[in-house]
């Protein structure tokens, strides 16, 4: 069982990605998605990463909040700026 409150850093660790703040910023900057590509359909996920993301999103558990944050950040270039 996972007892820590999920964070973006922990999500990146769970996905097997570099979880340093610089690496997270670079990943988000270089992996922007258009609005027509859902997060879980992004072409850069491995099957295991995809499964982790979709399973927690569907469960709507504590991880889902962090997945939503990542989703928003990976679509930030596609959103209209106010």
Biopython code that builds the backbone (N, CA, C, O; Angstrom):
import numpy as np
from Bio.PDB.StructureBuilder import StructureBuilder

atoms = [
    (1, "UNK", "N", (0.845, -1.184, 0.000)),
    (1, "UNK", "CA", (0.000, 0.000, 0.000)),
    (1, "UNK", "C", (0.882, 1.237, 0.000)),
    (1, "UNK", "O", (1.976, 1.237, 0.566)),
    (2, "UNK", "N", (0.402, 2.273, -0.631)),
    (2, "UNK", "CA", (1.142, 3.513, -0.767)),
    (2, "UNK", "C", (0.566, 4.508, 0.225)),
    (2, "UNK", "O", (-0.593, 4.908, 0.107)),
    (3, "UNK", "N", (1.378, 4.914, 1.212)),
    (3, "UNK", "CA", (0.863, 5.753, 2.291)),
    (3, "UNK", "C", (1.100, 7.244, 2.105)),
    (3, "UNK", "O", (0.457, 8.051, 2.776)),
    (4, "UNK", "N", (2.004, 7.633, 1.214)),
    (4, "UNK", "CA", (2.276, 9.053, 1.019)),
    (4, "UNK", "C", (1.187, 9.692, 0.167)),
    (4, "UNK", "O", (0.606, 9.052, -0.709)),
    (5, "UNK", "N", (0.921, 10.971, 0.444)),
    (5, "UNK", "CA", (-0.004, 11.739, -0.390)),
    (5, "UNK", "C", (0.656, 11.920, -1.758)),
    (5, "UNK", "O", (1.782, 12.410, -1.830)),
    (6, "UNK", "N", (-0.015, 11.538, -2.834)),
    (6, "UNK", "CA", (0.588, 11.668, -4.154)),
    (6, "UNK", "C", (0.917, 13.121, -4.508)),
    (6, "UNK", "O", (0.162, 14.043, -4.198)),
    (7, "UNK", "N", (2.045, 13.292, -5.153)),
    (7, "UNK", "CA", (2.484, 14.585, -5.656)),
    (7, "UNK", "C", (2.932, 14.376, -7.102)),
    (7, "UNK", "O", (3.036, 13.242, -7.569)),
    (8, "UNK", "N", (3.193, 15.460, -7.794)),
    (8, "UNK", "CA", (3.685, 15.362, -9.163)),
    (8, "UNK", "C", (5.030, 14.627, -9.186)),
    (8, "UNK", "O", (5.290, 13.826, -10.084)),
    (9, "UNK", "N", (5.878, 14.906, -8.196)),
    (9, "UNK", "CA", (7.178, 14.235, -8.122)),
    (9, "UNK", "C", (6.996, 12.730, -7.929)),
    (9, "UNK", "O", (7.678, 11.939, -8.580)),
    (10, "UNK", "N", (6.088, 12.330, -7.045)),
    (10, "UNK", "CA", (5.840, 10.905, -6.829)),
    (10, "UNK", "C", (5.220, 10.251, -8.059)),
    (10, "UNK", "O", (5.510, 9.093, -8.360)),
    (11, "UNK", "N", (4.365, 10.988, -8.772)),
    (11, "UNK", "CA", (3.782, 10.456, -9.997)),
    (11, "UNK", "C", (4.880, 10.172, -11.016)),
    (11, "UNK", "O", (4.896, 9.107, -11.633)),
    (12, "UNK", "N", (5.795, 11.117, -11.192)),
    (12, "UNK", "CA", (6.886, 10.894, -12.134)),
    (12, "UNK", "C", (7.731, 9.693, -11.700)),
    (12, "UNK", "O", (8.154, 8.901, -12.541)),
    (13, "UNK", "N", (7.976, 9.556, -10.416)),
    (13, "UNK", "CA", (8.718, 8.386, -9.923)),
    (13, "UNK", "C", (7.969, 7.099, -10.225)),
    (13, "UNK", "O", (8.568, 6.124, -10.680)),
    (14, "UNK", "N", (6.664, 7.087, -9.977)),
    (14, "UNK", "CA", (5.854, 5.900, -10.247)),
    (14, "UNK", "C", (5.856, 5.549, -11.738)),
    (14, "UNK", "O", (5.753, 4.380, -12.108)),
    (15, "UNK", "N", (5.972, 6.566, -12.581)),
    (15, "UNK", "CA", (6.001, 6.346, -14.024)),
    (15, "UNK", "C", (7.394, 5.997, -14.530)),
    (15, "UNK", "O", (7.587, 5.764, -15.724)),
    (16, "UNK", "N", (8.368, 5.961, -13.615)),
    (16, "UNK", "CA", (9.732, 5.620, -13.991)),
    (16, "UNK", "C", (10.470, 6.755, -14.675)),
    (16, "UNK", "O", (11.425, 6.532, -15.418)),
    (17, "UNK", "N", (10.018, 7.976, -14.419)),
    (17, "UNK", "CA", (10.623, 9.162, -15.027)),
    (17, "UNK", "C", (11.441, 9.922, -13.989)),
    (17, "UNK", "O", (11.232, 9.766, -12.786)),
    (18, "UNK", "N", (12.360, 10.733, -14.456)),
    (18, "UNK", "CA", (13.147, 11.594, -13.577)),
    (18, "UNK", "C", (12.182, 12.541, -12.859)),
    (18, "UNK", "O", (11.407, 13.249, -13.502)),
    (19, "UNK", "N", (12.233, 12.549, -11.541)),
    (19, "UNK", "CA", (11.285, 13.327, -10.751)),
    (19, "UNK", "C", (11.878, 14.610, -10.184)),
    (19, "UNK", "O", (11.287, 15.231, -9.300)),
    (20, "UNK", "N", (13.033, 15.006, -10.686)),
    (20, "UNK", "CA", (13.596, 16.276, -10.213)),
    (20, "UNK", "C", (12.749, 17.418, -10.770)),
    (20, "UNK", "O", (12.166, 17.280, -11.845)),
    (21, "UNK", "N", (12.674, 18.528, -10.065)),
    (21, "UNK", "CA", (11.870, 19.660, -10.553)),
    (21, "UNK", "C", (12.265, 20.103, -11.965)),
    (21, "UNK", "O", (11.403, 20.436, -12.778)),
    (22, "UNK", "N", (13.558, 20.106, -12.249)),
    (22, "UNK", "CA", (14.018, 20.521, -13.574)),
    (22, "UNK", "C", (13.559, 19.536, -14.650)),
    (22, "UNK", "O", (13.130, 19.943, -15.730)),
    (23, "UNK", "N", (13.650, 18.260, -14.354)),
    (23, "UNK", "CA", (13.247, 17.236, -15.326)),
    (23, "UNK", "C", (11.737, 17.270, -15.563)),
    (23, "UNK", "O", (11.280, 17.093, -16.692)),
    (24, "UNK", "N", (10.970, 17.495, -14.506)),
    (24, "UNK", "CA", (9.515, 17.590, -14.652)),
    (24, "UNK", "C", (9.172, 18.792, -15.527)),
    (24, "UNK", "O", (8.360, 18.677, -16.444)),
    (25, "UNK", "N", (9.782, 19.939, -15.251)),
    (25, "UNK", "CA", (9.532, 21.139, -16.064)),
    (25, "UNK", "C", (9.891, 20.885, -17.521)),
    (25, "UNK", "O", (9.147, 21.270, -18.423)),
    (26, "UNK", "N", (11.031, 20.237, -17.752)),
    (26, "UNK", "CA", (11.458, 19.974, -19.132)),
    (26, "UNK", "C", (10.501, 18.995, -19.813)),
    (26, "UNK", "O", (10.165, 19.175, -20.983)),
    (27, "UNK", "N", (10.060, 17.961, -19.092)),
    (27, "UNK", "CA", (9.123, 16.994, -19.664)),
    (27, "UNK", "C", (7.839, 17.695, -20.085)),
    (27, "UNK", "O", (7.344, 17.482, -21.192)),
    (28, "UNK", "N", (7.306, 18.526, -19.208)),
    (28, "UNK", "CA", (6.061, 19.237, -19.502)),
    (28, "UNK", "C", (6.244, 20.174, -20.695)),
    (28, "UNK", "O", (5.369, 20.272, -21.555)),
    (29, "UNK", "N", (7.367, 20.850, -20.739)),
    (29, "UNK", "CA", (7.633, 21.786, -21.839)),
    (29, "UNK", "C", (7.793, 21.064, -23.175)),
    (29, "UNK", "O", (7.361, 21.580, -24.206)),
    (30, "UNK", "N", (8.398, 19.895, -23.175)),
    (30, "UNK", "CA", (8.712, 19.205, -24.430)),
    (30, "UNK", "C", (7.683, 18.146, -24.829)),
    (30, "UNK", "O", (7.829, 17.511, -25.874)),
    (31, "UNK", "N", (6.655, 17.950, -24.018)),
    (31, "UNK", "CA", (5.648, 16.931, -24.324)),
    (31, "UNK", "C", (4.236, 17.510, -24.372)),
    (31, "UNK", "O", (3.273, 16.838, -24.002)),
    (32, "UNK", "N", (4.114, 18.746, -24.823)),
    (32, "UNK", "CA", (2.797, 19.379, -24.895)),
    (32, "UNK", "C", (1.883, 18.620, -25.860)),
    (32, "UNK", "O", (2.314, 18.144, -26.910)),
    (33, "UNK", "N", (0.627, 18.524, -25.478)),
    (33, "UNK", "CA", (-0.385, 17.820, -26.265)),
    (33, "UNK", "C", (-1.410, 18.807, -26.810)),
    (33, "UNK", "O", (-1.684, 19.837, -26.194)),
    (34, "UNK", "N", (-1.964, 18.488, -27.955)),
    (34, "UNK", "CA", (-3.072, 19.273, -28.464)),
    (34, "UNK", "C", (-4.340, 18.829, -27.734)),
    (34, "UNK", "O", (-4.387, 17.746, -27.151)),
    (35, "UNK", "N", (-5.355, 19.672, -27.775)),
    (35, "UNK", "CA", (-6.575, 19.384, -27.020)),
    (35, "UNK", "C", (-7.288, 18.116, -27.502)),
    (35, "UNK", "O", (-8.075, 17.534, -26.756)),
    (36, "UNK", "N", (-7.022, 17.683, -28.735)),
    (36, "UNK", "CA", (-7.697, 16.493, -29.244)),
    (36, "UNK", "C", (-7.019, 15.191, -28.811)),
    (36, "UNK", "O", (-7.509, 14.111, -29.141)),
    (37, "UNK", "N", (-5.907, 15.270, -28.083)),
    (37, "UNK", "CA", (-5.222, 14.067, -27.600)),
    (37, "UNK", "C", (-5.387, 13.977, -26.087)),
    (37, "UNK", "O", (-4.802, 14.771, -25.351)),
    (38, "UNK", "N", (-6.180, 13.014, -25.620)),
    (38, "UNK", "CA", (-6.309, 12.814, -24.171)),
    (38, "UNK", "C", (-4.970, 12.371, -23.575)),
    (38, "UNK", "O", (-4.161, 11.733, -24.249)),
    (39, "UNK", "N", (-4.754, 12.707, -22.346)),
    (39, "UNK", "CA", (-3.499, 12.387, -21.674)),
    (39, "UNK", "C", (-3.131, 10.915, -21.832)),
    (39, "UNK", "O", (-1.993, 10.590, -22.170)),
    (40, "UNK", "N", (-4.076, 10.039, -21.590)),
    (40, "UNK", "CA", (-3.756, 8.605, -21.611)),
    (40, "UNK", "C", (-3.511, 8.075, -23.017)),
    (40, "UNK", "O", (-3.051, 6.943, -23.165)),
    (41, "UNK", "N", (-3.805, 8.855, -24.054)),
    (41, "UNK", "CA", (-3.532, 8.457, -25.434)),
    (41, "UNK", "C", (-2.263, 9.087, -25.980)),
    (41, "UNK", "O", (-1.941, 8.914, -27.155)),
    (42, "UNK", "N", (-1.544, 9.812, -25.144)),
    (42, "UNK", "CA", (-0.307, 10.453, -25.595)),
    (42, "UNK", "C", (0.649, 9.384, -26.117)),
    (42, "UNK", "O", (0.791, 8.327, -25.501)),
    (43, "UNK", "N", (1.299, 9.648, -27.239)),
    (43, "UNK", "CA", (2.143, 8.631, -27.869)),
    (43, "UNK", "C", (3.435, 8.322, -27.122)),
    (43, "UNK", "O", (4.118, 7.354, -27.456)),
    (44, "UNK", "N", (3.782, 9.115, -26.128)),
    (44, "UNK", "CA", (5.058, 8.914, -25.442)),
    (44, "UNK", "C", (4.977, 7.974, -24.236)),
    (44, "UNK", "O", (6.015, 7.636, -23.667)),
    (45, "UNK", "N", (3.785, 7.544, -23.828)),
    (45, "UNK", "CA", (3.668, 6.639, -22.683)),
    (45, "UNK", "C", (4.011, 5.211, -23.088)),
    (45, "UNK", "O", (3.686, 4.771, -24.191)),
    (46, "UNK", "N", (4.659, 4.508, -22.198)),
    (46, "UNK", "CA", (4.825, 3.069, -22.366)),
    (46, "UNK", "C", (3.494, 2.422, -21.991)),
    (46, "UNK", "O", (2.656, 3.081, -21.376)),
    (47, "UNK", "N", (3.274, 1.172, -22.335)),
    (47, "UNK", "CA", (2.031, 0.513, -21.913)),
    (47, "UNK", "C", (1.835, 0.537, -20.387)),
    (47, "UNK", "O", (0.716, 0.738, -19.915)),
    (48, "UNK", "N", (2.895, 0.338, -19.630)),
    (48, "UNK", "CA", (2.777, 0.349, -18.161)),
    (48, "UNK", "C", (2.415, 1.743, -17.650)),
    (48, "UNK", "O", (1.599, 1.874, -16.737)),
    (49, "UNK", "N", (3.014, 2.784, -18.231)),
    (49, "UNK", "CA", (2.687, 4.154, -17.824)),
    (49, "UNK", "C", (1.233, 4.465, -18.161)),
    (49, "UNK", "O", (0.512, 5.039, -17.346)),
    (50, "UNK", "N", (0.811, 4.092, -19.346)),
    (50, "UNK", "CA", (-0.582, 4.289, -19.760)),
    (50, "UNK", "C", (-1.527, 3.605, -18.773)),
    (50, "UNK", "O", (-2.499, 4.207, -18.317)),
    (51, "UNK", "N", (-1.237, 2.353, -18.450)),
    (51, "UNK", "CA", (-2.101, 1.593, -17.541)),
    (51, "UNK", "C", (-2.174, 2.241, -16.164)),
    (51, "UNK", "O", (-3.246, 2.300, -15.563)),
    (52, "UNK", "N", (-1.038, 2.729, -15.658)),
    (52, "UNK", "CA", (-1.030, 3.393, -14.356)),
    (52, "UNK", "C", (-1.911, 4.637, -14.395)),
    (52, "UNK", "O", (-2.741, 4.847, -13.510)),
    (53, "UNK", "N", (-1.727, 5.447, -15.409)),
    (53, "UNK", "CA", (-2.496, 6.696, -15.527)),
    (53, "UNK", "C", (-3.986, 6.416, -15.639)),
    (53, "UNK", "O", (-4.781, 6.987, -14.893)),
    (54, "UNK", "N", (-4.368, 5.551, -16.553)),
    (54, "UNK", "CA", (-5.791, 5.310, -16.795)),
    (54, "UNK", "C", (-6.450, 4.618, -15.601)),
    (54, "UNK", "O", (-7.600, 4.913, -15.275)),
    (55, "UNK", "N", (-5.744, 3.711, -14.955)),
    (55, "UNK", "CA", (-6.365, 3.002, -13.829)),
    (55, "UNK", "C", (-6.658, 3.937, -12.664)),
    (55, "UNK", "O", (-7.700, 3.823, -12.018)),
    (56, "UNK", "N", (-5.749, 4.853, -12.397)),
    (56, "UNK", "CA", (-5.983, 5.774, -11.270)),
    (56, "UNK", "C", (-6.977, 6.862, -11.639)),
    (56, "UNK", "O", (-7.714, 7.346, -10.779)),
    (57, "UNK", "N", (-7.007, 7.248, -12.891)),
    (57, "UNK", "CA", (-8.002, 8.220, -13.329)),
    (57, "UNK", "C", (-9.398, 7.626, -13.193)),
    (57, "UNK", "O", (-10.321, 8.293, -12.725)),
    (58, "UNK", "N", (-9.547, 6.372, -13.603)),
    (58, "UNK", "CA", (-10.857, 5.712, -13.518)),
    (58, "UNK", "C", (-11.278, 5.472, -12.075)),
    (58, "UNK", "O", (-12.461, 5.562, -11.748)),
    (59, "UNK", "N", (-10.311, 5.167, -11.209)),
    (59, "UNK", "CA", (-10.622, 4.934, -9.793)),
    (59, "UNK", "C", (-11.013, 6.220, -9.088)),
    (59, "UNK", "O", (-11.686, 6.191, -8.058)),
    (60, "UNK", "N", (-10.587, 7.358, -9.650)),
    (60, "UNK", "CA", (-10.814, 8.659, -9.036)),
    (60, "UNK", "C", (-10.279, 8.674, -7.602)),
    (60, "UNK", "O", (-10.926, 9.177, -6.683)),
    (61, "UNK", "N", (-9.081, 8.110, -7.438)),
    (61, "UNK", "CA", (-8.449, 8.064, -6.123)),
    (61, "UNK", "C", (-7.533, 9.277, -5.937)),
    (61, "UNK", "O", (-7.605, 10.229, -6.714)),
    (62, "UNK", "N", (-6.684, 9.250, -4.928)),
    (62, "UNK", "CA", (-5.795, 10.387, -4.655)),
    (62, "UNK", "C", (-4.850, 10.669, -5.821)),
    (62, "UNK", "O", (-4.479, 11.820, -6.056)),
    (63, "UNK", "N", (-4.459, 9.623, -6.551)),
    (63, "UNK", "CA", (-3.586, 9.815, -7.706)),
    (63, "UNK", "C", (-4.296, 10.582, -8.815)),
    (63, "UNK", "O", (-3.650, 11.302, -9.576)),
    (64, "UNK", "N", (-5.603, 10.438, -8.917)),
    (64, "UNK", "CA", (-6.361, 11.087, -9.995)),
    (64, "UNK", "C", (-6.181, 12.601, -9.961)),
    (64, "UNK", "O", (-6.156, 13.242, -11.011)),
    (65, "UNK", "N", (-6.059, 13.168, -8.794)),
    (65, "UNK", "CA", (-5.856, 14.617, -8.663)),
    (65, "UNK", "C", (-4.532, 15.019, -9.311)),
    (65, "UNK", "O", (-4.464, 16.013, -10.034)),
    (66, "UNK", "N", (-3.490, 14.245, -9.050)),
    (66, "UNK", "CA", (-2.172, 14.551, -9.599)),
    (66, "UNK", "C", (-2.159, 14.281, -11.103)),
    (66, "UNK", "O", (-1.527, 15.023, -11.855)),
    (67, "UNK", "N", (-2.837, 13.244, -11.545)),
    (67, "UNK", "CA", (-2.952, 12.959, -12.978)),
    (67, "UNK", "C", (-3.673, 14.116, -13.671)),
    (67, "UNK", "O", (-3.290, 14.515, -14.770)),
    (68, "UNK", "N", (-4.702, 14.647, -13.041)),
    (68, "UNK", "CA", (-5.406, 15.811, -13.601)),
    (68, "UNK", "C", (-4.490, 17.029, -13.715)),
    (68, "UNK", "O", (-4.552, 17.770, -14.695)),
    (69, "UNK", "N", (-3.653, 17.228, -12.723)),
    (69, "UNK", "CA", (-2.703, 18.347, -12.758)),
    (69, "UNK", "C", (-1.736, 18.174, -13.930)),
    (69, "UNK", "O", (-1.472, 19.118, -14.674)),
    (70, "UNK", "N", (-1.210, 16.950, -14.084)),
    (70, "UNK", "CA", (-0.311, 16.686, -15.201)),
    (70, "UNK", "C", (-1.035, 16.878, -16.530)),
    (70, "UNK", "O", (-0.476, 17.447, -17.468)),
    (71, "UNK", "N", (-2.264, 16.410, -16.611)),
    (71, "UNK", "CA", (-3.061, 16.573, -17.819)),
    (71, "UNK", "C", (-3.191, 18.053, -18.184)),
    (71, "UNK", "O", (-2.987, 18.438, -19.336)),
    (72, "UNK", "N", (-3.525, 18.860, -17.211)),
    (72, "UNK", "CA", (-3.669, 20.301, -17.450)),
    (72, "UNK", "C", (-2.357, 20.921, -17.903)),
    (72, "UNK", "O", (-2.337, 21.743, -18.819)),
    (73, "UNK", "N", (-1.272, 20.531, -17.271)),
    (73, "UNK", "CA", (0.022, 21.114, -17.622)),
    (73, "UNK", "C", (0.489, 20.674, -19.009)),
    (73, "UNK", "O", (1.118, 21.455, -19.723)),
    (74, "UNK", "N", (0.191, 19.441, -19.396)),
    (74, "UNK", "CA", (0.601, 18.961, -20.714)),
    (74, "UNK", "C", (-0.280, 19.515, -21.836)),
    (74, "UNK", "O", (0.056, 19.397, -23.014)),
    (75, "UNK", "N", (-1.397, 20.112, -21.465)),
    (75, "UNK", "CA", (-2.278, 20.745, -22.457)),
    (75, "UNK", "C", (-2.233, 22.285, -22.354)),
    (75, "UNK", "O", (-3.036, 22.969, -22.988)),
    (76, "UNK", "N", (-1.321, 22.813, -21.578)),
    (76, "UNK", "CA", (-1.327, 24.267, -21.316)),
    (76, "UNK", "C", (-1.090, 25.097, -22.578)),
    (76, "UNK", "O", (-1.620, 26.203, -22.683)),
    (77, "UNK", "N", (-0.318, 24.599, -23.526)),
    (77, "UNK", "CA", (-0.102, 25.366, -24.764)),
    (77, "UNK", "C", (-1.328, 25.387, -25.653)),
    (77, "UNK", "O", (-1.445, 26.240, -26.533)),
    (78, "UNK", "N", (-2.253, 24.444, -25.429)),
    (78, "UNK", "CA", (-3.449, 24.349, -26.272)),
    (78, "UNK", "C", (-4.611, 25.151, -25.725)),
    (78, "UNK", "O", (-5.615, 25.338, -26.412)),
    (79, "UNK", "N", (-4.485, 25.625, -24.497)),
    (79, "UNK", "CA", (-5.588, 26.353, -23.881)),
    (79, "UNK", "C", (-5.488, 27.836, -24.218)),
    (79, "UNK", "O", (-4.395, 28.398, -24.283)),
    (80, "UNK", "N", (-6.639, 28.458, -24.430)),
    (80, "UNK", "CA", (-6.599, 29.896, -24.695)),
    (80, "UNK", "C", (-6.061, 30.657, -23.510)),
    (80, "UNK", "O", (-6.403, 30.362, -22.365)),
    (81, "UNK", "N", (-5.230, 31.624, -23.776)),
    (81, "UNK", "CA", (-4.642, 32.435, -22.695)),
    (81, "UNK", "C", (-5.539, 33.634, -22.424)),
    (81, "UNK", "O", (-6.041, 34.278, -23.345)),
    (82, "UNK", "N", (-5.724, 33.912, -21.165)),
    (82, "UNK", "CA", (-6.594, 35.017, -20.755)),
    (82, "UNK", "C", (-5.833, 36.304, -20.672)),
    (82, "UNK", "O", (-6.409, 37.340, -20.341)),
]
sb = StructureBuilder()
sb.init_structure("model")
sb.init_model(0)
sb.init_chain("A")
sb.init_seg("    ")
for serial, (resi, resn, name, xyz) in enumerate(atoms, 1):
    if name == "N":
        sb.init_residue(resn, " ", resi, " ")
    sb.init_atom(name, np.array(xyz, "f"), 0.0, 1.0, " ", f" {name:<3s}", serial, name[0])
structure = sb.get_structure()
